[in-house]
Amino acid sequence: MTIATLKHIKDHELKEALKEANYPTLLLTLCQLSGDLAFLEGPHLPSKSLDGLRHMPPEFQSELRERAFELICDIRDGKQELAPLPDPETLQRMLSIYVGEPVGEEYVPMFLEDMGFENTLDKHIKWTAKPDARSLAENHVVIIGAGLSGICAAIHLQKAGIPFTIYEKNDSLGGTWFENTYPACGVDTPNHFYSFSFAPNYDWSAYYSKRNEIHSYIKKVAQEFDIIKHIRFSHSLKTARYNCANKTWDLILTDENGTSQPLTCRYLVSATGQLNQPKIPDFKGTDKFEGPSFHSARWRHDVSLKDKNVLVIGTGASAMQFCPEIAKTVKSLKILQRTPHWIRILPDYHRTVGDGKKWLLRNIPFYQNWYRFRLFWSYGDGIWESLHKDPDWPDAEISLNAENHRHRNLYIENLRSALNNREDLLEKVIPAYPPFAKRMLIDNHWCEMLQKPNVSLHTAGVKAITETGVMDTNDEQHEADVIIYATGFQAGNLLGSFQIFGKKGQALQDCWNDDPRAYLGMVAPDFPNFFMFYGPNTNLAHGGSMIFHIECQARYITSCLIQMMEKGLTEIEVKQEAHDHYNEKVDQEHEQMVWTHSGVTNWYQNSSGRIVSVSPWRLVDYWRMTKTVQCDDYRMA
């Protein structure tokens, strides 16, 4: 977006759109457009709350709209020049005022890049001396998976001119957003942040969009960047073996007919995702149930639930979304909950985006950039500090520190209100552990659903599956026509279904042995020329957008390949000491954080309790770590 977009706006369009402005965002946008720092002074500045209205009375909002209208029209009409980009010190001050608390100087360069002020593809993906076409062809890259990671990798490689092919096991791109089709499937990160920085979507219909709209966005991005022609659909990778003599990967793929196809490539990139292999626990008698049963990630649309007695096992993120939907039509819904999750009630979760908001995002320079940072902070790094243990905190069993305890009380207050003070339900839904120790869930009318006469929540696990239902761990039999498993995914299986064998002939899964580790979550010793998206310790638990991490990884991997090809090298492998040192830092940081709290277990941990899935870093930390390739950490030959 450039200032030229203002030339086409009409007065009445601008006036109407400003009625839907987010006022903290508008305030900072006007400050940047004009260069007038007086916008940052006065009694009515943004608060820490997401909408920032706590200290913005209606009369100030009206005044701000009028000033915005005059300023934008003056710039459009050439009566006022657009101010230059503020210096870093001023930007830091602006960021801090915007979110209502101090923002470190390290956020300024990240803000300029990820929030869209700078074109990261142009800035980072460039050569000192680009090889000829023949040399590039000898370094073909194979990407496994056409979800968000695979598409992002392809866009970066294409920008660099590095040849690649994507192999996708499904007959469509989109990854998890193609495979998950359960009712009310959607994102739990605000989608104005859950999108690529280089491909913003100004037309989201909701603040938290559902599956179909997200899938459409991914397809649109792939089409706009001309990626689809590089995808081979219905092809699954079965094995990958490193050829030490040729410094290449020998692959075996199968097509839609099950026919094996050998393939050789220089570089292999896994973009298979982490949460795509459904997990159904090995319950006693699983095969005995006489009715339909299925996992939520493999939804049976051929099975009608209308007027059926349905039993759902699990109360994680998927159940939180689909249970309120199916409760509208089923005869009865019984839900088995082994342990409760913390539930957040967000005012924007069911709101649609008005036409005025879409218009502002599309037409007013910098508005979208600033709005994206507010989401970044409010749903990501802004809460990171509160997730650290205070060794002197007296209520360590139920919270970590004063701020974490404040969050706890707020969530309880919101739940109490949403459940109409139903003590019987509050006892079941309020966890005994600190907020954020397990994945935080967003209320999708869950509290409303629990109060329906045809719904019951049972605090028990599964003892056995029977012919007609489930025997729970309290020895209560639950009759059911249909059983739905909302039991999560094989989070420790970070490579999907394929086996990869390194230079010593050992499978990476065997090397990990339930303890996956990788340098920066992307590379492992003894597996040269192999990169992972969404690898160990890269999932996000404190909040933020996984797409942010994906972009960091795509830039980093492409930078590695550019350096290799410029130097005429053909093999890159992380050094063992660099790998081990990084993972020591990961473990040290996790020990200070909520996910290692003694009162909880979660899917972030392996069988010995080590955190293997989620990242301990702030988003800005991971951005900094992956900004530049530290060649000394690698053996390059």
N, C-alpha and C positions, 0 to 999 in steps of 0.2 A: 504494500500500500504506500502511495506517495501523496504529496500535497496536491498533485494534479487531480486526485479524486474529488477534491472540494469544488472544483470548477463546475461540476455537474449537479451539485445539490441545490435543491429548491428551499426557499425560506420556510414554507409550510411543512415540508418533510422534516427539516431540522427541528423546528419547534415541537412537532408532535413526538419525534423520537426522544428528545431531551426529557420528556416526562417519564421515560422508563430508565433513565440513566442510573447507574450505580454511583452515588455521589462521591465517595472517596476516589473512585477511578476517574470521574470527571474532573475533580479538583486537581489531581496530579497531571492529567492530560492537559488541562489549561495552563498549568505551571510550565510544562515543557513546551507547549506550542508558543507561549508568549515569552518565556524566559523571565517572567515576573515572579520573583521569589516571595512577593507579598502574599501570594496564594497559600504559602506555608505558614503564615502568621495568623494570629487571631484566636479567639476562644473556641471556634467550631472546626476542630480538626478530627480526622478519623480516629476511631477507637479500635481496640483489638478485635471486636466482633466482626464477622465477615462482611455484613452490610455497612458497618461503620456509622450507623445512624444514631448511636447512643448520645453523641454530643452534637448532632446536626438537627436543630429544630426546623420545622416546616418553612418558616420565613427565610431561613438561610438557604434552604434547598431552592426555594423560588428565586432568590437573588442570584444563586449560583447558575441556575438555568439561564437567566437573563444575561449574565456576563458571558456565559458560554456562547449563547446565540450571537451576541455582538462581536465577540472575538473571532469566532469561526467565520462569520460573514465578512469581517474586515480582512482576514487573511485570504478568503476566497476572492474578494473583490480587489486585492492588491493594495489595500489601504494600510496593511501591516505585514511586515516580513515574518516568515517563520524563524523562530529562534534556533540557534545552533544547539547541538547536543550538549547538555551540561557536562562539566568536568566531573571526574570520579568522586571527588569530595562532596560536590553538590548532589550527585546522584545517590550517594549513600545517605545523605540527609533526607532526601526525598523518599527513599525507600523506607527509612525508619519512621518518618511521619505517616507514611501511607498505611503501615501495618500497626501503628500505635505502640511500637517497642523498638529497641535498638537492633539494627541490622548491621552485621560486620562488613568491613570493606571487601572481604573476599567474595561477597555476593555481586558486586558491581560488574566485573567482567562476565560472570555467568549470566547475570540479568540481561546484559546486552546481547548475548548469543541466544540463549534459549527462549527469551521472551520475544525474539524476532526482530530486534533492532539491526542485527547483522545477519547476513546470509551465511550460515555455518557451512553449507556445502561449498560455496565459493571460497570461504576463508580457510578451511581445513583440508579440503580435497584438492591439492595442487602439487605439481611436480617441480622439482628443480631441473631435471632433464628427463623428459618422458622417453621410454624405450620405443623402438620401432614396433610395428604391428606383429612381426614374427616373434619377437621376444615376448610381447604381451600374450600372444596365443599359447606360448609354452607354459604360461602360468595361469592356466584356466582354473577358476574357482567353482567348486560345487557347493551349493547351499541346500541343506536338507530342511524343508519346511517353508510354506508360503503364508505364514501368519504375519503378525506385525513385525517380528524380528527379521524374518526372511525378506519381506518387502523392503524394510529399512536398509538392510545390508545391500540388497540389489540396487537401490537408489544411489547409495554411496559408491559402490563399485562402478556403476554406470557413469557416474559423474567423473570418476577417475579414468574411465576408458579401459578398465580391467575386465576381460571376458569372464562371464559367469553363466551358470545354469542353475535354476531352482528345481528340485524334485520334491513333489508334494504327494503325500499318500492319498489325500482326498481328491474328489473331482471338482473342487472349488478352492479358492484361496480363502484366507481368513482365520485359519487355526481354530482356537477355542471359540471364536465368535461365529464360526461356521458350524462347529460340532455341537455346541450347547444350544438346544432349542426348547428347553423347558419353559413353561408359562412364566411370564414376567422376567425372563432372563435379561439382565442389564448390568451396567457398570456401577461400581460404588465409589468411583473417583469422578469429580466434576469433569464433564467431557470437553469443556473449553480448555482444560489442561490435559485431558486424556486424548491427545492428538499430537501429531508431529509439529514441531516448531516451524518447519519449512513448508507445512501444508495445513495452515489453520482452516477450520471450518466455521464460517460465520452463520451457518444456517441450522445449527442444532435445534431441534424442536423442543428439547427439554434440557434441564440442567444436568440430569442424570439419565442418559438415553438408554433405550432398550436395545436388545440384541440386533434386531433388523437394521436399525439406523447405524449402529456401529459397523456392522458387516458391510453396509452400503458405503460407508466412509472409506473403509479399507480398500474396497474394489475401486472406488473413484480415484484414490491416490495411485493405485497400481496402474490404472488406465492413463491418468494424466502424465505419469512418468514413463509410460510405455514399457512397463515391466512384464505384462502378461505374456508377451511373445517369448519370454525367456523361461516360462514355467512349463514343466512336464508334469501334468496331472496324473493321478492314479499310479504313481511310481513310489515304491517304498524301498528304503535302504535296509538291507538285511545285515550285511557285514562290511566293514572297512578295515583293511590291513595295510600297515605302512611298509612300503618297499624301500629298505635302506639303501639298496644299490642305486635305484633311480631317484630316490628322494621324492617319491610320489605316493599317492594313496590308490590302492587297488580296491574297487568297490564292487559289490554285487547288489543289484537292484532287481525288483520284480515289478512287472507291469500289471495292468488290470486283469490280465488272463493268468497271472501267476508265473509267467515266463521269466526266467532269470536273464539278466543282462549285465555283462561285465563292463566296467568303466574305469578309466584311470584319470586322475586329476592331480595337479600340483598341491592345491590347498583345499581343505575340507572345512566347512563351517556348519555347525549344528545349530539350527534355529527351530528345534522341535518343541520348545516350550517346556514348562514344568508341570502344569496342572492339566494334563490331557489324558492321563492313564487312570481311568476310574478305579477306585478301590472298594471292593466288597469284602469285608472281613470274613474269615473262614468260620462262620457261625455253624454250630452243630445243626444239622438237618436242613441246610440251605436248599438242597435239591428236593425236599419233601413237599414244599408248599404247592398246592394244587391249582392255585390261581395265577394270574399274571404277576410277575415281579420284574423290576428293572431298576437300573441306576439312573439318577436324575440327569447325568451327562449323556445318557443314551435313551432319551425319552421315547416311550412307545406311544406315538400319536395314533396308532391303530387301536389302542385300548381306551375305551370311553370310561371316564370316572364319574359320570353323571349318576347320581342316586346310588353310588357304591360306598361300601365301607372301606375306607382307605387307611392304611397304616404307614406312617413315614418314620424311618429310622434315621435319626440325626437332626441336629438343629444348627447346622453351619450356614454359610453364606447362601448356598443354593436353596436350602429349605426356607430360609428367611424370605426369599423372593417368591418361590412357587407355592408355598403352603397357603398364604392368604388368597391366592388366585383360585386354587382348586377347592378351597373351603366354601366358595360361593355356590358350588353345584353338587358336591358330594353329599351322601346321606350322613356319613359321620367321618370325622378325621381324628385319628389318634396319632400323637407324636411322641416318640420315645427320645428323651433327652438324657444323655449320660452326664454331661456337665454343661452348665449354662455359659453363654457368651455375653460379653458386655454389648448392650444395644444402644446405639446413638439415634436420636430422633432429630432429623435435620429438616428445617422448614422448606429448603429448596428441592428436597428429594422427589417430590411429586409435582413440582411446578413446571409449567411449560414456559418457553422463552418467547416473550412478546415480539411483535414485528419491530417495535422501536428499538429494542435491545439488539436485534439482529442488524438493524440499519446502522446503529452506532458502531458496532464491531466492524462492519464492512466499510464504512465511509469516513469515519473520523480518525485521522492519523494518530497513532500511539495509544488509542483507547484500548484496543485489543491487547497490546503489549503489556500495559499496566494491569489490566484485569487478569491476565494470565499469571502475573507475579503474585497477586493477592491470593489466588487459588493455590499457587505453589507454596506460599508461606502458611496459609491457614490450614491446609490439609497435608503439610509436609514438614519442612524444617522448623516451622514455628513451634511445634510441640516436642521436638527431639530432646531438648534439654530436660524436660519434665519426665522423661522415661529412664532417668538414671537414679540409682539407689542412693539415698541419703543414709549413711551409716548410723547417724544419730536420730533417725526418724522413729518415734515411739510406736507408730501403728504399722510396723513393717509387714505384718501378715496381710493387710488388706490394701495397702497403698505404699508408694515409694518415697514420697516427699510432699511438701505442702501443696504444690501445684497439682500433682497427681491425685492427691486427696480431694482437692477442689473439683477436679474432673469427676471423681467418683461421686461426690455428693450431688453434683449437677445431673449426672446420668440417673441417679436414684430418684431425684426430684422429678425429672422428666418422665421416668417410668411410672412413678406413683401417680402422676397426673394422667398419663395415657391409659393406665389400668384402673382408673377411677377408684384408687385406694383399695383395690382388692388385695388384701393381705395374703390370701391363699395363693394368688398368682405371683405376687411380689417375692414370696419365699422361694418360688421356683425359678424366677428369671434373674435375680440379683446374684452375681458370682461372689465367692468368698475371696477371690484373688484380685490384685490390682488391675485397673483398666490398662489395656494394651498388652497384657501378658499373653493373650491369644488374639486371633484376628478380631478386630472390631467389626460389628455388624450394624447395618443401617436398617431401621424399622421400615418395612414395606407393608404397613397396616398390620404388622404382626400382633401388636398389643390389642388392636381392635378385634382381630381374628380370635385371639385367646378367650375373648368374652362371649363368643358365639355359642349357642346351646349345642351345636353339633360338633364342637371342637373340644378336645381334652389333651392336656400336656401331662405326660407321665415322666417323673424323674427316675428313670431306670434304664439299664442297658438291656442287651439281648442275651438271654440264657440259651434259647434254642428256637429254631424255626420249626413250626409244626405243619401238618397238612392243611390246617385251616387258619393259621395266623402265626402269632409269636408268643412265646413264653418269656416274660421279662425276668430280670434278676431279682425281682421281688416275688417271684413265683406266681405272677398274675398272668392269666391267659388272655390275649387280645385277639378276637376273631377279626378276620379281614377278607375282603374280596380281592384287594390289590395291595401289594407291598412295594413301596418305593424306597430305595436305598439313597439317602443323602449323606453318604459316608465319606465323602471327600475323594482325594486322589493319591496316587502313589508319588508323593512329593519327593521322595528320595531317589526316584528313577529319573534322573535329569537328562537322559539321552533317548527317551522314548523306547522303542522296541528294538533298535539296532545294536549290534555288538561292534565295538571298535578295538582293534588290536594294535598296540604301539610297536616301537622299534625292537623291544625285547620279546615280542610275541604274546604279551599278557593283555587281557581285556581290561579296559579302563574301569569297568564296573567291579572287576576283581581287585584291581589296585585300590579302589576306594573302600570296598568291603564295608558298606554302610557308613562310611565316613568320608563323603565327597569333599574334596578340597581343590582349589584352583587359584592361581595367581590372578588377582583382580576378577575372579569368577569366570575367567575366559580361557586360560591355557594351563596345561599340566605338563610336568616333566615326563620325558620318554614318549611324548606324543607330538612330534614335530609337525609343523604346518597344519595344525588343527586348532580351531577356535570354537568357543561355545558362547552362545547367547543364553541368558537366563541360567547361568551356571551356579555353582555353589556360592551361597552367601550374597546373592544379588537380588533376591526377592525383596519387596518392600513391605515392612510391617508397621512402621511408624506413620505411614501415609505417603502421599505423593503419587506420581504417575509412573507406572512401569515403562511407559514410552520414553520418559526422560532417560532412564537407564539404558534402554535400547539404543537411543541416539548416541549416548556416550560410547557404547560398545561398538556401534557401527563405525563411528569416526576413528576409534582406536584401531580396530582391525584393519580398516582401509589404510590408515597411516602406516601400520606395520608392513603391509604388502607393498606400499609405494616405496618405503625405504629399502626393502629387500630387492625389488626390481631395479631401482636406481643404481644399486651397488652390484647388480649382476649376480646376486646370491640366490640360492634355491632351497635353503633349509633354515628354519627358525624354530628354536626350542627354548622355553624358559629354563633358567638355571634352578637347580634344586634349592640352593640356599636362598635365592630371591623368593621362590615359591613358599618355602618354609617360614621365612621371616614375615612375609605378608600374612600368612595364616596365624602366626603367633599374635600379631597385632589384632587380627579379627577376634581371636578368642579373648584377648585381654579386654578389648572394648565390650564384648558381649557380657563378660563377667560383671560389668558395672550396670547392666541394663535389665529392663523388666522381664525379658524373655527367659532369663536364667533364674527367675524368682523361684524359691524352693516350694511354693505352694501350688505350682501348676505344671502340667505337661501339655505340649502342643505339637503340631506337625512340623514345627520349625526344627525340632530336635531329632537326633538319631537315637538308636536304642540305648546308648550310653549317656544320653543327656546333652551331648554337644550340639550347639546351634549350627546347623549345616545349610539351612535354606535361606534365611533372611540376612540382610545387610545390617551391620551396626553403624554405618556411616550416615552422616547428613548427605542429602543429595548434592550439595555444593562440594563436599569432600570427594565424592566419587567422580564428579565432574572434573575436579582438579587432578585427581589421580590418573584419569584417563585422557587428559588433555594432550599430554606429550608422551611419546614412547621413550622409556628409559632403556636405551640399547644395552647398557651394561648389565641389565637383568636377563639378557638373552644370549644364547649361543647362536651366532649367525654364520652360516657357511655357504 
